[in-house]
Amino acid sequence: SAVKERLPLGSVNDWVYTYMDIVGITNDFERVIGKGGSATVYYGCMKNGVEVAVKMLNGSLTRGLKEFTSE
């Protein structure tokens, strides 16, 4: 499984993946489905066929973390 560990990031549905897991899930960030002030959202597909949106923080972590979590 690609899931490495579960952390309390704000909801019971937050999972942590490695960068290489995300590259595979998004097919190397092939399809952008949205952009916000602090993040880009990519289309992804899990190994079990479930379609997902993968949100990746843009720029500085300290600058965008609050915006990223609220988007």
Backbone hydrogen bonds, N-H to C=O, Kabsch-Sander energy under -0.5 kcal/mol:
donor,donor_aa,acceptor,acceptor_aa,energy
4,K,16,V,-1.9
5,E,16,V,-0.7
7,L,14,D,-0.5
9,L,7,L,-1.9
14,D,11,S,-1.4
15,W,13,N,-0.5
16,V,5,E,-1.4
22,I,18,T,-1.9
23,V,19,Y,-2.4
24,G,20,M,-1.9
25,I,21,D,-2.6
26,T,22,I,-2.5
27,N,24,G,-0.9
28,D,23,V,-3.5
30,E,26,T,-1.8
32,V,30,E,-0.6
33,I,41,V,-2.9
34,G,41,V,-1.4
36,G,39,A,-3.3
40,T,56,M,-2.3
41,V,34,G,-3.2
42,Y,54,V,-2.9
43,Y,31,R,-2.6
44,G,52,V,-2.5
45,C,25,I,-2.5
46,M,50,V,-3.1
49,G,46,M,-2.1
52,V,44,G,-2.9
54,V,42,Y,-3.1
55,K,53,A,-0.6
56,M,40,T,-2.9
56,M,54,V,-0.5
58,N,38,S,-3.2
64,G,60,S,-2.1
65,L,61,L,-1.6
68,F,64,G,-3.3
69,T,65,L,-2.2
70,S,66,K,-1.1
71,E,67,E,-1.3
